[in-house]
Amino acid sequence: MSNYKPGIDSDRRKRAPDTLAQALSFLSGFCWLLLFFCVLLLDQAQPKLLSAETEWNEQLLSALYYLMLIVFGFSLTGIMMNRKRHRRKGDFYRISLVLSLVISLIGLILLLFR
């Protein structure tokens, strides 16, 4: 005989998010934080408007490229983790990871062919 009491234990199946869901949330936020740093690096790497300097800072562009690679790797890892987890009807894909993957891929392509 179970200890089920109607009205009291009706939500006993609801639990806190599992470790994988928490890791995906953390990874998604971390990717966006790194993309923010990419924007800051890009701002510092470009030539200043009121300056006679017309060259981009190659060292900062190199750092930006590697940071974009890291974001791409983390986003791809998160998407693969999410894909493995996506088995139940209530599970969902994190669009944030997909967007950070696409943004980092576009940034990498633009940096390669500039």
KOLTORGU-793860 format. One record per residue: residue number from 1; residue in three letters; x, y, z of N, C-alpha, C in turn. Coordinates in Angstrom, 1 decimal. Layout:
BEGIN
+-----+-----+--------+--------+--------+--------+--------+--------+--------+--------+--------+
|   k |   r |    n.x |    n.y |    n.z |   ca.x |   ca.y |   ca.z |    c.x |    c.y |    c.z |
+-----+-----+--------+--------+--------+--------+--------+--------+--------+--------+--------+
| NUM | ALA |      X |      Y |      Z |      X |      Y |      Z |      X |      Y |      Z |
...
+-----+-----+--------+--------+--------+--------+--------+--------+--------+--------+--------+
This chain:
BEGIN
+-----+-----+--------+--------+--------+--------+--------+--------+--------+--------+--------+
|   k |   r |    n.x |    n.y |    n.z |   ca.x |   ca.y |   ca.z |    c.x |    c.y |    c.z |
+-----+-----+--------+--------+--------+--------+--------+--------+--------+--------+--------+
|   1 | MET |    0.8 |   -1.2 |    0.0 |    0.0 |    0.0 |    0.0 |    0.9 |    1.2 |    0.0 |
|   2 | SER |    0.6 |    2.2 |   -0.8 |    1.4 |    3.4 |   -0.9 |    0.9 |    4.5 |    0.1 |
|   3 | ASN |    1.7 |    5.5 |    0.3 |    1.3 |    6.5 |    1.2 |    0.7 |    7.7 |    0.5 |
|   4 | TYR |    0.1 |    7.5 |   -0.7 |   -0.5 |    8.5 |   -1.5 |   -1.7 |    9.1 |   -0.8 |
|   5 | LYS |   -1.8 |   10.4 |   -0.8 |   -3.0 |   11.1 |   -0.2 |   -3.5 |   12.0 |   -1.3 |
|   6 | PRO |   -4.7 |   11.9 |   -1.7 |   -5.2 |   12.7 |   -2.8 |   -5.2 |   14.2 |   -2.3 |
|   7 | GLY |   -4.8 |   15.0 |   -3.3 |   -4.7 |   16.5 |   -3.0 |   -3.4 |   16.9 |   -2.3 |
|   8 | ILE |   -2.8 |   16.0 |   -1.6 |   -1.5 |   16.4 |   -0.9 |   -0.3 |   16.0 |   -1.8 |
|   9 | ASP |   -0.3 |   14.8 |   -2.3 |    0.8 |   14.3 |   -3.1 |    0.6 |   14.4 |   -4.6 |
|  10 | SER |   -0.3 |   15.3 |   -5.0 |   -0.7 |   15.3 |   -6.5 |    0.5 |   15.7 |   -7.3 |
|  11 | ASP |    1.4 |   16.5 |   -6.8 |    2.6 |   16.9 |   -7.6 |    3.9 |   16.2 |   -7.2 |
|  12 | ARG |    3.8 |   15.0 |   -6.7 |    5.0 |   14.3 |   -6.3 |    6.0 |   14.0 |   -7.4 |
|  13 | ARG |    5.5 |   14.0 |   -8.6 |    6.4 |   13.7 |   -9.7 |    7.2 |   15.0 |  -10.1 |
|  14 | LYS |    6.8 |   16.1 |   -9.7 |    7.5 |   17.4 |  -10.1 |    8.8 |   17.4 |   -9.2 |
|  15 | ARG |    9.9 |   17.5 |   -9.9 |   11.1 |   17.6 |   -9.2 |   11.9 |   18.8 |   -9.7 |
|  16 | ALA |   13.0 |   19.0 |   -9.0 |   13.9 |   20.1 |   -9.4 |   14.6 |   19.7 |  -10.7 |
|  17 | PRO |   15.0 |   20.7 |  -11.5 |   15.7 |   20.3 |  -12.8 |   16.9 |   19.4 |  -12.6 |
|  18 | ASP |   17.1 |   18.5 |  -13.5 |   18.2 |   17.6 |  -13.3 |   19.5 |   18.2 |  -13.6 |
|  19 | THR |   20.6 |   17.6 |  -13.4 |   21.9 |   18.1 |  -13.5 |   22.2 |   18.5 |  -15.0 |
|  20 | LEU |   21.7 |   17.7 |  -15.9 |   21.9 |   18.0 |  -17.3 |   21.2 |   19.3 |  -17.7 |
|  21 | ALA |   20.0 |   19.5 |  -17.3 |   19.2 |   20.7 |  -17.6 |   19.9 |   21.9 |  -17.0 |
|  22 | GLN |   20.4 |   21.8 |  -15.8 |   21.2 |   22.9 |  -15.2 |   22.5 |   23.2 |  -15.9 |
|  23 | ALA |   23.1 |   22.2 |  -16.4 |   24.4 |   22.3 |  -17.2 |   24.1 |   23.0 |  -18.5 |
|  24 | LEU |   23.0 |   22.7 |  -19.1 |   22.6 |   23.3 |  -20.4 |   22.3 |   24.8 |  -20.2 |
|  25 | SER |   21.6 |   25.1 |  -19.1 |   21.3 |   26.5 |  -18.8 |   22.6 |   27.3 |  -18.5 |
|  26 | PHE |   23.5 |   26.7 |  -17.8 |   24.8 |   27.4 |  -17.5 |   25.6 |   27.5 |  -18.8 |
|  27 | LEU |   25.6 |   26.5 |  -19.6 |   26.4 |   26.6 |  -20.9 |   25.8 |   27.6 |  -21.8 |
|  28 | SER |   24.5 |   27.7 |  -21.9 |   23.9 |   28.7 |  -22.7 |   24.3 |   30.2 |  -22.2 |
|  29 | GLY |   24.2 |   30.4 |  -21.0 |   24.5 |   31.7 |  -20.4 |   26.0 |   32.0 |  -20.6 |
|  30 | PHE |   26.8 |   31.0 |  -20.4 |   28.3 |   31.2 |  -20.6 |   28.6 |   31.5 |  -22.1 |
|  31 | CYS |   27.9 |   30.9 |  -23.0 |   28.2 |   31.2 |  -24.4 |   27.8 |   32.7 |  -24.7 |
|  32 | TRP |   26.7 |   33.1 |  -24.2 |   26.3 |   34.5 |  -24.4 |   27.3 |   35.5 |  -23.8 |
|  33 | LEU |   27.8 |   35.1 |  -22.6 |   28.8 |   36.0 |  -22.0 |   30.1 |   36.1 |  -22.8 |
|  34 | LEU |   30.5 |   34.9 |  -23.4 |   31.7 |   34.9 |  -24.3 |   31.4 |   35.7 |  -25.5 |
|  35 | LEU |   30.2 |   35.6 |  -26.1 |   29.8 |   36.4 |  -27.2 |   29.9 |   37.9 |  -26.9 |
|  36 | PHE |   29.5 |   38.3 |  -25.7 |   29.6 |   39.7 |  -25.3 |   31.0 |   40.1 |  -25.3 |
|  37 | PHE |   31.9 |   39.3 |  -24.8 |   33.3 |   39.6 |  -24.8 |   33.9 |   39.7 |  -26.2 |
|  38 | CYS |   33.3 |   38.9 |  -27.1 |   33.7 |   39.0 |  -28.5 |   33.4 |   40.4 |  -29.1 |
|  39 | VAL |   32.2 |   40.9 |  -28.8 |   31.8 |   42.2 |  -29.2 |   32.7 |   43.3 |  -28.7 |
|  40 | LEU |   33.1 |   43.1 |  -27.4 |   34.1 |   44.1 |  -26.8 |   35.4 |   44.0 |  -27.5 |
|  41 | LEU |   35.9 |   42.8 |  -27.8 |   37.2 |   42.7 |  -28.5 |   37.1 |   43.3 |  -29.9 |
|  42 | LEU |   36.0 |   43.1 |  -30.6 |   35.8 |   43.6 |  -31.9 |   35.8 |   45.1 |  -31.9 |
|  43 | ASP |   35.2 |   45.7 |  -30.8 |   35.2 |   47.2 |  -30.7 |   36.6 |   47.7 |  -30.5 |
|  44 | GLN |   37.4 |   47.0 |  -29.7 |   38.8 |   47.4 |  -29.4 |   39.7 |   47.2 |  -30.6 |
|  45 | ALA |   39.4 |   46.2 |  -31.4 |   40.3 |   45.8 |  -32.6 |   40.1 |   46.8 |  -33.8 |
|  46 | GLN |   39.0 |   47.4 |  -33.9 |   38.7 |   48.2 |  -35.1 |   39.5 |   49.5 |  -35.0 |
|  47 | PRO |   39.8 |   50.1 |  -36.1 |   40.5 |   51.4 |  -36.1 |   39.5 |   52.5 |  -35.5 |
|  48 | LYS |   40.1 |   53.4 |  -34.8 |   39.4 |   54.5 |  -34.2 |   39.0 |   55.5 |  -35.2 |
|  49 | LEU |   37.8 |   56.1 |  -35.1 |   37.3 |   57.0 |  -36.1 |   38.1 |   58.3 |  -36.2 |
|  50 | LEU |   38.5 |   58.9 |  -35.1 |   39.2 |   60.2 |  -35.1 |   40.7 |   60.1 |  -35.1 |
|  51 | SER |   41.2 |   58.9 |  -35.3 |   42.6 |   58.6 |  -35.3 |   43.1 |   58.5 |  -36.8 |
|  52 | ALA |   44.4 |   58.7 |  -37.0 |   44.9 |   58.5 |  -38.3 |   45.2 |   57.1 |  -38.6 |
|  53 | GLU |   45.1 |   56.2 |  -37.6 |   45.3 |   54.8 |  -37.7 |   44.2 |   54.2 |  -38.5 |
|  54 | THR |   44.5 |   53.4 |  -39.5 |   43.5 |   52.8 |  -40.4 |   43.6 |   51.3 |  -40.4 |
|  55 | GLU |   44.5 |   50.7 |  -39.6 |   44.7 |   49.3 |  -39.5 |   44.0 |   48.7 |  -38.3 |
|  56 | TRP |   43.5 |   47.5 |  -38.6 |   42.9 |   46.7 |  -37.5 |   44.0 |   46.1 |  -36.6 |
|  57 | ASN |   43.7 |   46.0 |  -35.3 |   44.7 |   45.4 |  -34.4 |   44.6 |   43.9 |  -34.6 |
|  58 | GLU |   45.7 |   43.4 |  -35.2 |   45.8 |   41.9 |  -35.6 |   45.8 |   41.0 |  -34.4 |
|  59 | GLN |   46.4 |   41.5 |  -33.3 |   46.5 |   40.6 |  -32.1 |   45.1 |   40.4 |  -31.5 |
|  60 | LEU |   44.3 |   41.5 |  -31.4 |   43.0 |   41.4 |  -30.9 |   42.1 |   40.6 |  -31.8 |
|  61 | LEU |   42.3 |   40.7 |  -33.1 |   41.5 |   39.9 |  -34.1 |   41.8 |   38.4 |  -33.9 |
|  62 | SER |   43.1 |   38.1 |  -33.7 |   43.5 |   36.7 |  -33.4 |   42.8 |   36.2 |  -32.2 |
|  63 | ALA |   42.8 |   37.0 |  -31.1 |   42.2 |   36.6 |  -29.9 |   40.7 |   36.4 |  -30.1 |
|  64 | LEU |   40.1 |   37.3 |  -30.9 |   38.7 |   37.2 |  -31.2 |   38.3 |   35.9 |  -31.9 |
|  65 | TYR |   39.2 |   35.5 |  -32.9 |   39.0 |   34.3 |  -33.6 |   39.0 |   33.1 |  -32.7 |
|  66 | TYR |   40.0 |   33.0 |  -31.8 |   40.0 |   31.9 |  -30.9 |   38.9 |   31.9 |  -29.9 |
|  67 | LEU |   38.4 |   33.1 |  -29.5 |   37.3 |   33.2 |  -28.6 |   36.0 |   32.7 |  -29.3 |
|  68 | MET |   35.9 |   33.0 |  -30.6 |   34.8 |   32.6 |  -31.4 |   34.8 |   31.1 |  -31.5 |
|  69 | LEU |   36.0 |   30.5 |  -31.7 |   36.1 |   29.0 |  -31.8 |   35.7 |   28.4 |  -30.5 |
|  70 | ILE |   36.0 |   29.0 |  -29.4 |   35.6 |   28.4 |  -28.1 |   34.0 |   28.5 |  -27.9 |
|  71 | VAL |   33.5 |   29.6 |  -28.3 |   32.0 |   29.7 |  -28.3 |   31.3 |   28.7 |  -29.2 |
|  72 | PHE |   31.9 |   28.5 |  -30.4 |   31.4 |   27.5 |  -31.3 |   31.4 |   26.1 |  -30.7 |
|  73 | GLY |   32.6 |   25.8 |  -30.1 |   32.7 |   24.5 |  -29.5 |   31.8 |   24.3 |  -28.3 |
|  74 | PHE |   31.6 |   25.3 |  -27.4 |   30.7 |   25.1 |  -26.3 |   29.2 |   25.0 |  -26.8 |
|  75 | SER |   28.9 |   25.8 |  -27.8 |   27.5 |   25.8 |  -28.4 |   27.2 |   24.4 |  -29.0 |
|  76 | LEU |   28.2 |   23.9 |  -29.7 |   28.0 |   22.6 |  -30.4 |   27.9 |   21.5 |  -29.3 |
|  77 | THR |   28.7 |   21.6 |  -28.3 |   28.6 |   20.6 |  -27.2 |   27.3 |   20.7 |  -26.5 |
|  78 | GLY |   26.8 |   21.9 |  -26.2 |   25.5 |   22.1 |  -25.6 |   24.4 |   21.5 |  -26.5 |
|  79 | ILE |   24.5 |   21.7 |  -27.8 |   23.4 |   21.2 |  -28.7 |   23.4 |   19.7 |  -28.7 |
|  80 | MET |   24.6 |   19.1 |  -28.7 |   24.7 |   17.6 |  -28.6 |   24.2 |   17.1 |  -27.3 |
|  81 | MET |   24.5 |   17.8 |  -26.2 |   23.9 |   17.3 |  -24.9 |   22.4 |   17.5 |  -24.9 |
|  82 | ASN |   21.9 |   18.5 |  -25.5 |   20.5 |   18.8 |  -25.6 |   19.8 |   17.7 |  -26.4 |
|  83 | ARG |   20.5 |   17.4 |  -27.5 |   19.9 |   16.3 |  -28.4 |   19.8 |   15.0 |  -27.7 |
|  84 | LYS |   20.8 |   14.7 |  -26.9 |   20.8 |   13.4 |  -26.2 |   19.7 |   13.4 |  -25.2 |
|  85 | ARG |   19.4 |   14.5 |  -24.6 |   18.4 |   14.6 |  -23.6 |   17.0 |   14.7 |  -24.1 |
|  86 | HIS |   16.8 |   15.1 |  -25.3 |   15.5 |   15.4 |  -25.9 |   14.8 |   14.1 |  -26.3 |
|  87 | ARG |   14.2 |   13.5 |  -25.3 |   13.5 |   12.2 |  -25.6 |   12.0 |   12.2 |  -25.2 |
|  88 | ARG |   11.7 |   13.0 |  -24.2 |   10.4 |   13.1 |  -23.7 |    9.6 |   14.2 |  -24.4 |
|  89 | LYS |    8.3 |   14.1 |  -24.3 |    7.4 |   15.1 |  -24.9 |    7.6 |   16.5 |  -24.4 |
|  90 | GLY |    7.9 |   16.6 |  -23.1 |    8.1 |   17.9 |  -22.5 |    9.4 |   18.5 |  -22.7 |
|  91 | ASP |   10.4 |   17.8 |  -23.2 |   11.7 |   18.3 |  -23.4 |   11.7 |   19.3 |  -24.6 |
|  92 | PHE |   12.6 |   20.2 |  -24.6 |   12.7 |   21.2 |  -25.7 |   14.1 |   21.5 |  -26.0 |
|  93 | TYR |   14.3 |   22.0 |  -27.2 |   15.7 |   22.4 |  -27.7 |   15.9 |   23.8 |  -27.2 |
|  94 | ARG |   17.1 |   24.1 |  -26.8 |   17.4 |   25.5 |  -26.4 |   17.9 |   26.3 |  -27.6 |
|  95 | ILE |   17.0 |   27.2 |  -28.0 |   17.2 |   28.0 |  -29.2 |   18.4 |   28.9 |  -28.9 |
|  96 | SER |   18.7 |   29.2 |  -27.7 |   19.8 |   30.1 |  -27.3 |   21.2 |   29.5 |  -27.8 |
|  97 | LEU |   21.3 |   28.2 |  -27.6 |   22.5 |   27.5 |  -28.0 |   22.6 |   27.5 |  -29.5 |
|  98 | VAL |   21.5 |   27.3 |  -30.2 |   21.5 |   27.3 |  -31.7 |   21.9 |   28.7 |  -32.2 |
|  99 | LEU |   21.4 |   29.8 |  -31.6 |   21.7 |   31.1 |  -32.0 |   23.1 |   31.5 |  -31.8 |
| 100 | SER |   23.7 |   31.1 |  -30.6 |   25.1 |   31.3 |  -30.4 |   26.0 |   30.6 |  -31.3 |
| 101 | LEU |   25.6 |   29.3 |  -31.7 |   26.3 |   28.6 |  -32.7 |   26.3 |   29.3 |  -34.0 |
| 102 | VAL |   25.2 |   29.7 |  -34.5 |   25.1 |   30.4 |  -35.8 |   25.9 |   31.7 |  -35.7 |
| 103 | ILE |   25.8 |   32.5 |  -34.7 |   26.5 |   33.8 |  -34.6 |   28.0 |   33.6 |  -34.6 |
| 104 | SER |   28.4 |   32.6 |  -33.8 |   29.9 |   32.3 |  -33.8 |   30.4 |   31.8 |  -35.1 |
| 105 | LEU |   29.6 |   31.0 |  -35.8 |   30.0 |   30.5 |  -37.1 |   30.1 |   31.6 |  -38.2 |
| 106 | ILE |   29.1 |   32.5 |  -38.1 |   29.2 |   33.7 |  -39.0 |   30.4 |   34.5 |  -38.7 |
| 107 | GLY |   30.6 |   34.7 |  -37.4 |   31.8 |   35.5 |  -37.0 |   33.1 |   34.9 |  -37.5 |
| 108 | LEU |   33.2 |   33.5 |  -37.4 |   34.4 |   32.8 |  -37.8 |   34.6 |   32.9 |  -39.3 |
| 109 | ILE |   33.5 |   32.8 |  -40.1 |   33.6 |   32.9 |  -41.5 |   34.0 |   34.3 |  -41.9 |
| 110 | LEU |   33.5 |   35.3 |  -41.3 |   33.8 |   36.7 |  -41.6 |   35.3 |   37.0 |  -41.2 |
| 111 | LEU |   35.8 |   36.4 |  -40.1 |   37.2 |   36.7 |  -39.8 |   38.1 |   35.9 |  -40.7 |
| 112 | LEU |   37.7 |   34.8 |  -41.2 |   38.6 |   34.1 |  -42.1 |   38.7 |   34.7 |  -43.5 |
| 113 | PHE |   37.6 |   35.3 |  -44.0 |   37.6 |   35.8 |  -45.3 |   37.6 |   37.4 |  -45.4 |
| 114 | ARG |   38.1 |   38.0 |  -44.4 |   38.2 |   39.5 |  -44.4 |   39.4 |   40.0 |  -45.2 |
+-----+-----+--------+--------+--------+--------+--------+--------+--------+--------+--------+
